[in-house]
Amino acid sequence: MATKEVYDVVVVGSGAAGAMTALRASQLGLSVLIVEKAHKYGGTSATSGGVMWIPNHQLEPNDDSREQALEYLDTLIEVPVQRDRLERYIDEAPEMVRFLKSLGVPLVPSAWTDYFPHLPGARADRSIVCDTFDGRELGSMFTLMREQYTRFKLLNRYAMDLPEFFAISTRGPGWIKAFLKILWRYWTDLGSRIISGRDRRFTSGAALMGPIYKRLFDRGVEVRLDTRLDELLVEDGKVSAVKVSHFGRGYEIEARHAVVLCAGGFEWNQELRDRFLPVPGLTRYSSSPEDANRGEALMAGMKIGAATEHTDDAWWIPTMHMPMPRASNFEEIHQAAFDVGRPHSVCVNRNGVRFVDEACGYDEFGEAMVADQLKTGANTPCWLVFDAEFRANYTAGGFMPTIIMPDFLIPPDRWNHYIFKAQTVAALAAKIGVPADALQKTVIAMNEYAASGEDPEFGRGGNDYDRMFGDPAVTPNPCLGSIARAPFYAVPVNLGDLGTKGGLKADASARVLDESGEPIPNLYAAGNNSGSPFGNRYPGAGGTIGPAMTFGYIAANDIAARAGRTS
Ligand SMILES: Cc1cc2nc3c(=O)[nH]c(=O)nc-3n(C[C@H](O)[C@H](O)[C@H](O)COP(=O)(O)OP(=O)(O)OC[C@H]3O[C@@H](n4cnc5c(N)ncnc54)[C@H](O)[C@@H]3O)c2cc1C
């Protein structure tokens, strides 16, 4: 009989939570294996924006504080959460950042306004990103890391960082230079293009995961791809091993001190969506990779008696689903978050009625879709309606502004299927099956709000976060422009997500709890595999990856302390 493999720690899932757990555990002297069911590593995290929300991070001197962060979160969060877990997050997140900095990971502050800037304690300096990373530093593992989200790339192909993305998508100052530089950088990089067509310039989530994996590989940590967790094995009341399958072969791997579940949420499992979410939506509107997060680790935990929390919620983001030839679902999904708040547009439900401040945070937008669907039954999908002025200036449903992508270049099969166009608002309403009088009334009201600069219904453009996506050239309110220049367009907006918010109930030390509130010995969870410390809320940019990495860090510290290892 083959000898069973033994590691101190088995980490399930190779996203931000898993990579961070493994890095810290390895640095504390524990032997670690990451098992990853996909054929690429990095999880949704590598495809993401790579932003982390870290209150009081102190990367540059500022007057943020523990108290201010808690003031913000206490006002924001509307459902019961574990207070000690929330406080632990605030206390340990800056420690986690210091740890990464000490290893030379190039973290830099990024100016994002907290998503609820009107609340006490909100700030605009709590988000962090990583500088771009040269993928070739990963050696033979370069092309096996998941790629950035397609829509974060210029023309779906060339890597862009956040400042480039904002400049180009709004035709802001320097956008032409940025555009040309990106193309020049890619096409002159013959060396990398011979290895693969992949851009070696890792930005966003790949820029965060790249340096972490570089350090993991330098330490000799293995990420075993195509290896799926099927079951947690318990011996003498402790989780002692995992049962995995690798190209169909099932086997066991022993975990001397802990199994850490970092296998993401359940957004790609329709059965679990239907069971847990009040408005389940469809898996295919999720913007996370389709072959990954199906809740197997959540179910494995539940099977051995683990409790769950916040499973009735997701990290919502409105998405559009653009049909594309030869493309996967992941490539077809367009996150509408940056489209819906721009001026010269409005979002309406299928009754032609508004239901939200369209420029609010994407999670809040999704919550509003859910609430409106439960109230009217006429949402999910709703419609983004805009005019020719909008089309000329901003990205719309995945199409670049007309100067880059004029209407005649839009493939014919997208018209009257994905994007609709008409010369009048009434004709557009008829095309999309929305009552014409209601849509016209909404547009007339929006035009009045654009002239006065005030949206008395939902306060669009009334706070700093809204205005981040407005157009400063549009006055008096950068988020409100008249919808008056024909032709008029509409694109359906679906209830999409970035993953799910709920999962196994883990405590302040990331230990998974059973139904009676006791830790299940040797079992930990972090990231979307566990319940969010923020309950139903998304406090600011990076609000999922910040806690995922922090609780991965906390889990590793706790395991090492139990095993008698300290750095
Ligand atoms: C386009 C996009 C942009 C985003 N931008 C941001 C952002 O800037 N900031 C932010 O905070 N959040 C962002 N999010 C959300 C964020 O990416 C996720 O919430 C976060 O990455 C989750 O991290 P995780 O480690 O929990 O899971 P993941 O990164 O999803 O990793 C989970 C891993 O577990 C693996 N796995 C699943 N089941 C098994 C199994 N049974 N066995 C073995 N392995 C398994 C999966 O294949 C996957 O690799 C974004 C999401 C998207 C889609």
The ligand as an SDF file (V2000), in Angstrom:
LIG
                    3D

 53 58  0  0  0  0  0  0  0  0999 V2000
  -13.6420   40.5370  -12.1000 C   0  0  0  0  0  0  0  0  0  0  0  0
  -13.6290   40.5740  -10.6110 C   0  0  0  0  0  0  0  0  0  0  0  0
  -13.0230   41.6280   -9.9460 C   0  0  0  0  0  0  0  0  0  0  0  0
  -12.9780   41.6520   -8.5610 C   0  0  0  0  0  0  0  0  0  0  0  0
  -12.2730   42.6360   -7.9390 N   0  0  0  0  0  0  0  0  0  0  0  0
  -12.1550   42.6150   -6.5940 C   0  0  0  0  0  0  0  0  0  0  0  0
  -11.3070   43.5410   -5.9400 C   0  0  0  0  0  0  0  0  0  0  0  0
  -10.6060   44.3370   -6.5610 O   0  0  0  0  0  0  0  0  0  0  0  0
  -11.2560   43.4890   -4.5820 N   0  0  0  0  0  0  0  0  0  0  0  0
  -11.9800   42.5900   -3.8430 C   0  0  0  0  0  0  0  0  0  0  0  0
  -11.9030   42.6220   -2.6170 O   0  0  0  0  0  0  0  0  0  0  0  0
  -12.7390   41.6680   -4.4550 N   0  0  0  0  0  0  0  0  0  0  0  0
  -12.8260   41.6490   -5.8030 C   0  0  0  0  0  0  0  0  0  0  0  0
  -13.5540   40.6830   -6.4180 N   0  0  0  0  0  0  0  0  0  0  0  0
  -14.0880   39.5780   -5.6080 C   0  0  0  0  0  0  0  0  0  0  0  0
  -12.9200   38.6870   -5.2120 C   0  0  0  0  0  0  0  0  0  0  0  0
  -12.1640   38.3530   -6.3550 O   0  0  0  0  0  0  0  0  0  0  0  0
  -13.3390   37.3950   -4.5070 C   0  0  0  0  0  0  0  0  0  0  0  0
  -14.3090   37.6650   -3.5370 O   0  0  0  0  0  0  0  0  0  0  0  0
  -12.0920   36.8130   -3.8210 C   0  0  0  0  0  0  0  0  0  0  0  0
  -11.0930   36.6730   -4.7830 O   0  0  0  0  0  0  0  0  0  0  0  0
  -12.3740   35.5000   -3.1580 C   0  0  0  0  0  0  0  0  0  0  0  0
  -11.1440   34.9710   -2.7170 O   0  0  0  0  0  0  0  0  0  0  0  0
  -11.0890   33.4930   -2.1610 P   0  0  0  0  0  0  0  0  0  0  0  0
   -9.6640   33.2170   -1.8740 O   0  0  0  0  0  0  0  0  0  0  0  0
  -12.0790   33.3170   -1.0980 O   0  0  0  0  0  0  0  0  0  0  0  0
  -11.6060   32.6070   -3.3870 O   0  0  0  0  0  0  0  0  0  0  0  0
  -11.0590   32.4090   -4.8600 P   0  0  0  0  0  0  0  0  0  0  0  0
  -10.0600   33.4230   -5.2340 O   0  0  0  0  0  0  0  0  0  0  0  0
  -12.2490   32.2580   -5.7290 O   0  0  0  0  0  0  0  0  0  0  0  0
  -10.2930   31.0290   -4.7700 O   0  0  0  0  0  0  0  0  0  0  0  0
  -10.9800   29.8330   -4.4910 C   0  0  0  0  0  0  0  0  0  0  0  0
  -10.2120   28.6970   -5.1430 C   0  0  0  0  0  0  0  0  0  0  0  0
  -10.6980   27.4660   -4.6360 O   0  0  0  0  0  0  0  0  0  0  0  0
  -10.7460   26.5260   -5.6960 C   0  0  0  0  0  0  0  0  0  0  0  0
  -11.7010   25.4720   -5.3460 N   0  0  0  0  0  0  0  0  0  0  0  0
  -13.0450   25.5330   -5.3240 C   0  0  0  0  0  0  0  0  0  0  0  0
  -13.5650   24.3530   -4.9320 N   0  0  0  0  0  0  0  0  0  0  0  0
  -12.5170   23.5340   -4.7020 C   0  0  0  0  0  0  0  0  0  0  0  0
  -12.4140   22.1700   -4.2890 C   0  0  0  0  0  0  0  0  0  0  0  0
  -13.4890   21.4240   -4.0410 N   0  0  0  0  0  0  0  0  0  0  0  0
  -11.1720   21.6400   -4.1690 N   0  0  0  0  0  0  0  0  0  0  0  0
  -10.0430   22.3670   -4.4410 C   0  0  0  0  0  0  0  0  0  0  0  0
  -10.1020   23.6640   -4.8380 N   0  0  0  0  0  0  0  0  0  0  0  0
  -11.3160   24.2390   -4.9600 C   0  0  0  0  0  0  0  0  0  0  0  0
  -11.1890   27.3600   -6.8780 C   0  0  0  0  0  0  0  0  0  0  0  0
  -10.8940   26.7270   -8.0930 O   0  0  0  0  0  0  0  0  0  0  0  0
  -10.4050   28.6460   -6.6520 C   0  0  0  0  0  0  0  0  0  0  0  0
   -9.1550   28.5940   -7.2820 O   0  0  0  0  0  0  0  0  0  0  0  0
  -13.6020   40.6280   -7.8100 C   0  0  0  0  0  0  0  0  0  0  0  0
  -14.2210   39.5690   -8.4800 C   0  0  0  0  0  0  0  0  0  0  0  0
  -14.2360   39.5320   -9.8620 C   0  0  0  0  0  0  0  0  0  0  0  0
  -14.8790   38.3770  -10.5560 C   0  0  0  0  0  0  0  0  0  0  0  0
  1  2  1  0
  2  3  1  0
  2 52  2  0
  3  4  2  0
  4  5  1  0
  4 50  1  0
  5  6  2  0
  6  7  1  0
  6 13  1  0
  7  8  2  0
  7  9  1  0
  9 10  1  0
 10 11  2  0
 10 12  1  0
 12 13  2  0
 13 14  1  0
 14 15  1  0
 14 50  1  0
 15 16  1  0
 16 17  1  0
 16 18  1  0
 18 19  1  0
 18 20  1  0
 20 21  1  0
 20 22  1  0
 22 23  1  0
 23 24  1  0
 24 25  2  0
 24 26  1  0
 24 27  1  0
 27 28  1  0
 28 29  2  0
 28 30  1  0
 28 31  1  0
 31 32  1  0
 32 33  1  0
 33 34  1  0
 33 48  1  0
 34 35  1  0
 35 36  1  0
 35 46  1  0
 36 37  1  0
 36 45  1  0
 37 38  2  0
 38 39  1  0
 39 40  1  0
 39 45  2  0
 40 41  1  0
 40 42  2  0
 42 43  1  0
 43 44  2  0
 44 45  1  0
 46 47  1  0
 46 48  1  0
 48 49  1  0
 50 51  2  0
 51 52  1  0
 52 53  1  0
M  END
$$$$
